[in-house]
Amino acid sequence: LCGNGERLKLYEQRLLFLKRCKSYNIFPMFILNNSSLYNEDILFPRGVPQFIENSIKMARTTSLNQHIRKLYLDIAHHKSEIVKIKQQLRNCTSAHQYTSIQSVFGSNNIKVKISEKRRLKDKFSWLVNKQRPENVNVDTELVVEPPATRVTPIRVTLSHQEEALLALGPNFALPPRVDDKLITDVKVEMAAAAYALRYRAHMEGTQGCPTQAQHLKGLGAPISRSYVHPPPTDNMDVEDKLKRLNSLVLHHYSNVKIRSNITNEQATGLKTLVQRRDELHISVSDKGGEFVVMEKQTQRELTINHITTTGGVYKFITPTHRYKGVICPVIQPTTVTFQRQIKALRDSIQDRCNSLWNNISERRNFSHEVNKYFLGHGTHLPTMYILLETHKFDIKDINNTEDIFLRCKVRPIVSCCSSPCEKLAWLCTHILSGLLDHIPSHLQNIFQHLDQLKEIPTEELLDMRFCSADISALYTNLNIEGCIKDVMEMAEEFTHSLDLLGLKLVDVHQMLEIVLTNSFFTFDGQVYQQLVGLFMGCKPSPICAVIRVYTFEKRSVYTDSHYLNIPYGRYIDDAYTTARNLEEAQVMFNNIASQDPDGRLEWEIDFPEDDTQFVPFLGTQIRVKEGEVSYRFYRKSQKKNITLHYRSHHPLRTKVEVVRNFYRTAEMSSSSPSLKEESFTIVDHLLRCNGYTNPRTFKDTIVRTGTKGNKDSVHLKLPYLSEKDLTRFIQRHNLPIRVIFTPGNKLKDIFCSSRPYDRPMCNSR
């Protein structure tokens, strides 16, 4: 009993040691000594090739995994031996003797455990210093910010517990509750995946060229799935694998135990916030990324104030009724009156959209199935909500309700999800998105401007400075008729590069008109109309805005020979260029704005005071000094230090990818090693504020690749609890299933809503 107990404690500590080595991506010396290249300078005088280094690292990782598995088996074996020995002792000794023997051996085993734990801890520190010297001097302490600095309450009092919960961030996910509802949801997802897999096996080898309906499904169109007959269940191999997979999944979800990932203090805050749901309005700020909390009445008044004080942009639609053959406004409208008005307007727009699509389908000889895909039913009018621009005002300056209206800046969003025009809007967006490739000023990603600047010779950048500019309220300052005209003219020019899906440009023109001109929306049960500009929330709006501004650029910077050799790029409403002084930059951007016939385009220019100052643009800071371009990673100072928290109930692979993406972006946004270290320092601070003790080590964590899918794979969406056994089974049996693990309930899904006052009404027809 003594020998088995001591060995069990030794094996358990060694297992923890090897698992810690794996998480830090380092290897014990017994693996390194047996997998090293001897005389590598003689074998490879010009350096070890990368593929050989990768192969050696893969071999070391495999060896480490096998040693971990062996320790698991050894621990299980010794546990079973100890159980047998204890049973024999119970049979041949009295209860008092058995207790005294167990006490002696137990105290001895604890001493062995403490000694081995201390030895392996020192050994691990030595390995880290040897294999990762760059991390020795890295501060691994967490940065704990006061919860009040990560939440913005406006004229409302929050308890410390409530602030502690909301400080975790909008994307923090709580673990799901394992109950009958969760098991039922898992069964439904398993049935859907089994249905799709049977259909795939049944249709394998029988499909030729995909039909137009199948092509549209593959593009992700927002269409309702039509009913199809269940596929046969005659493939016994598939049925056997599905049966075993279903049994494995249900057994796993029925027996798993989940621990809470929030403290008792945060749990108390969650409970009280849920109880105050009818009192508080909780949303996410525009660019800060934190929660904004205010009373519901304050939020309602703030939205109404924006609608009524933004001159000439919005109009209240008064309910009307027919009296003696004359349409008259309702003098004292009630809630029922407004509901009837909303329903009538929604039905009118839906009927016009369906009528237009029926005519187009008939002209283009579309099948009945394709025609049915894009007919609207069960829709509701768009609704407005606002996001507070907390980076544009100081919360300390707000002392009363009047200050809220004067100082709070908001960004209006009109949600068009499930609107009567949503399906036609998707068609327009898909077809017209190809035009962006023909706009020379449009930046396709956040790094394209860096590539453009690096290609410019140093001589051309001498005496120049980098500057950026932003268009104020671009969407609401554009003329809809002008947008449609410019888009269609450009579409006619580049028709050959558009995927028209069997349509003609005249059809696209008609659909675009009905999508952009029906600018009605609801708020608090009443109907309004946006008189000018594009909806921020309508799918074609970004494309129309980019093309509209490009037409102004064509008549100015692309026709004036003075600007031919000057770099210029724009991402929607953010533009950059180089100029010798502020006046020269103002002339350039004023030339673009002067092409707007409505005179509503206004630029806000950020020009450096001297050649040592960096200017922010998108996710970078850029400086041109003596013809040399320098740039580094940039995170706006107004943004709170909030990202995916380490304790959030997300798969480990998701967290690792988030961290890796931050460092990858910081590296690509840095022009020199010193600026790269500055960029990494910004990322380090951000991640430590969100629970990552040593983020630079965490990004190298080796994670399971999961189930890889392709375009023919069946998606199985399951709530995340644990993925190890499930992914192993799918990979071992080569099932064409890609498992998508969804996180738990995010805080923003619990507390936030884009329709706090407007609930969609069912279509009674």
Steps between C-alpha positions, in 0.01 A plus 500: 500500500784740585688440174190535283389814684838670462524411133145627445590843646821510294315416178229759570756777551693395190177503302429855614857596411476362146158658443640835614792459260252432220292809581816718494627332181829389656653151520670310786870427461452123457304576179741767377808282561353213299372710208787739428716521190862418581762691301230703329761754390669227297176359361350838414771767463245756380251433779242232575215511242165608634322174408752300703450727801123457462538122481716495814250717686215273390693194620565663837134594536393144417750362754369736769139398428589131518677543835192680631275214385735245660484684832120496483512120456754456780290711736189296419694174558636609838159625610348160424785327690447725801127421499577127504755534783262712706228237457737227621601711803135557593441124493802402718520793749271676741353841425734672750809332352391583147451868589841528670678329207326729249594808708871405507516428127296812421737734685798334330339542158440872567871547577592326174251719309635826649860402432434401139285807438779730624760319286291516183412865560869593508561284195219672310637847582841390375347370175313827444816703553694273264248462216321835529753758615296780342225439755722515809470876544143525377261621767254215552284678754140559406392860457190547715301804395229639730162374368366857494751589225368221273131597520325828409195572719305812402300656781442159661649331805657155471614286791858378515379147421317619188804695380722197560279287275462754217875571511557151353387638164209443258650181351558326832309170485346319795488118498163356400275332750488124441129424516228339293484801266872472418470126437199562275694762302789256459259230374354744247846595368601133481182418306563786256861389444392138454235610249757699300756219513248242377397733218864553407570124498182436300580764235873421474597427142156589361529878478625672191518872440328685787171669420449871549311433822789291637746770395303764692491279808876463484544879491331536838195689380245588775242259363254272671582133462229310317382162623659192342412137561719322756788308342508120534680331790628201304873577534579276797856627539384861533215400731733307729740794530216745560353278769833474682566873461153584635554270798841655571369858480193441716702309760754781512244779539295303753793433735718806468548729798572868441651741746407866506752738343398807702561590862232510768511879481439495123224239541324737740535779243350276230201423718429864587543618139250240380258624766551861379446410134172694481669808646836516320599522135838335436679536166852491358676826419582594141879462504602458863380140523361537853150476641298823525230499768217749539134504590263388227314829506828690454595286200156547346517877543855510360388318185196722455720806551733383221207439262333834565807726518688369195368759260340378179612137533204326665126544476224368725227321304160590645239219500211566264152362445230536238208724598220558247727401217778735611828389661544698822757489781395329823454769765575286808676185384513203738733203520262298285498780242879495475504120473252510213709769330819291533326187369346683203830661403688173536247313286515774236881486469499119510240481223700740282820300551323171424329646194830628365674166558213307335529721190878455488472122544246480220718709266814293572321161499610409850373173644219496751748399770730800434201733480376378838841552664490878477135565579456677831263371767476548874714814481499812716609859453859604577556643845740765631734474794792719603857432610659754731832641382657501847836601352358841407388616845612476861259325731608732784350798315149352512333618819134519399256396229560817298872420480415162349326660202771765456815292542415138411588416139319208340528289186157404358466146365193378310477123524362356175507132603184318385375818333282479186800600284763279666512229231513746212766696690711184521470447124609858426794474739623170358481624142649846555783396735715417196518871417726566800785325317494776237529793742870593527457699820313227687707314760409131509660439841668686787852429372466604134593862570828381659589306186421805287720728710791254498500495120552877473865603441665693782569796269128557441427511876764758589347807670166316514294408805238231544148619586155348531146633464152388596166583335247624753173301503558352155189283472246766597663765280476314169224550245320171429415584138863594437617176659273288281604691186874466569472131592309408187735699274796316644314167473442562129872568456611180675210267422742228387641463853166472684325179603150598394343162597292498183372856547541811285624839616150643457381247759779598739408867451136434592594296806752759619241776471240318707760404764646849548190714460280317751670668793231444762584375848339468841600609846298460817199383301489799265595541133765737366659558161862589425476773238866524397793265495545125526400269782799400710398136528376440144719251310562701178577824690880454531540417130286797395695733729839383371396539135334838558814650656711339226307698237604817684861378505495426126410861427771639730808302612491258205471773234732766644856424386633656822375200699609222263812407700354563844388190691133492589275229641168475678314243705133609483523835686867494616760626250874560500751689289832684528548876486765760580278697735146520634390756241599270215305211655195723550506604134503138390209387719303816428530420128335166563225654716430769239384232255199420719207688341318505835799652680456268802841328489734619776849375585672501840879499442763368741837651404823459705645802675857391414677216319547299823127461568314182403153535344237229564329334204283190537695267733840660450699813580713631213778755469694622195833651603772590251339275241493194729167342592464373857189337639385312808194334647237742629211463737289809559539648845121527527465122479468317827741215566234241427530191284415130535566419866715204600223364724229529235325174413652472153701210357871527571566504126291818465694680773835396354397622156387834643835549673697387193303735278582796726873427483485420128328833434749684722792340314362582155430857616861565609779620274803427725595274794482788749153604378397135502590478869293815564207340318540178697503698824158647415366150437662368819325763711163439331514124554623522859202722574284207388646220708789374282797461738771459236341572160819456295530144627126439470503575127736203446265258676456182299129440452308222337424587140142379531295357216598646166222544252457587136216635294332157503530448876194484721496754781419381850441792736534410867534701822858499619573283803791283394610397153769236553303172475264628232766627260706183546202283404423705187863501386545129569196403293558757221151643531443803271381704798635833614416568863435864588512561873293797609600684819267545791264794542691822439431791731398719205244236395359494853471876553506672158234522230481687170120509540444605861165663426391361162397136488428349158134435433383179340360515151133420535444437130 
